């Protein structure tokens, strides 16, 4: 799962100014850290649904995404 996310999902998220990092995949729950534009996105739920859809289409797995939002270290509070 990590290789799939890193090669297929994360580059497309970065293309929109976001920043995602793989954390873990256990019991069909994918945990990702969202930074950059993703950390403040009001429609992150759409992205999570898209990720689930892409995994289902490409890998045939039903998953849930657990998002963790974090600002990059260089952003002021």
N, C-alpha and C positions, 0 to 999 in steps of 0.2 A: 504494500500500500504506500509506503514512504516513497519508493521510487516513482510510482505512478503520480502521486501528488506533486512531487518535486519536478517531474518532467512535463506533466500535462496541465496541471491546474495552476500552480504558482506562477509560471511565466505569463499566463493569461490574466491573472490578477494584477501582476506587476505592470502589464500593458495599460491598465486603467489607473495607474498611480498608486496602487495598493502595495502592501507588503505582507505576505503570509509566510508562516513558518510551521513546518510539521512538528508536532509534539509526540503524539502517540496514536495508536489504533488498537483498541481492545474492545471485545464484545460488541463489534459493529458500531462502535462510537469512535469517530475520528476527531481528535482534538487538535486544533490549529490556533496559533497566535496570530492575530491580525494587528498590524501596525500601519504607519503611514496614513494614507487617506482612508483605509479600512477602519482605523481605530475610531474615526469620528463619523463614519458613513451611516446615514439614517435608513438606508435600504439594504443593510448587510444581510437581512433575512432572505432577500432575493438571491444574493450570491450563495448563501448556504444551500438554498433549494437547488440552485444550478449545480453546485458541487455534487449534491446527492444524485441529481439527474445524470450527470456525466459519469459518475462511478457506476450507477445502475446500467447505463448504456454500454460502457466500455468493459466493465468487470462483472456485470450481472449480480451485483451485491446491493442489498438495501442497507443503507447506513444512516446514521444521525451524526450531525456535525456539532461538536461542542466548541463554540467560539470563545476565545479569550482576547479581549481588546486591550492593547497596550500602546501608549505613545512611545515613539522612538526616544532614546535617551537625550537627543539633542533638541527636543521640543521643550519650550518653557511651559510651565503649568499655567 
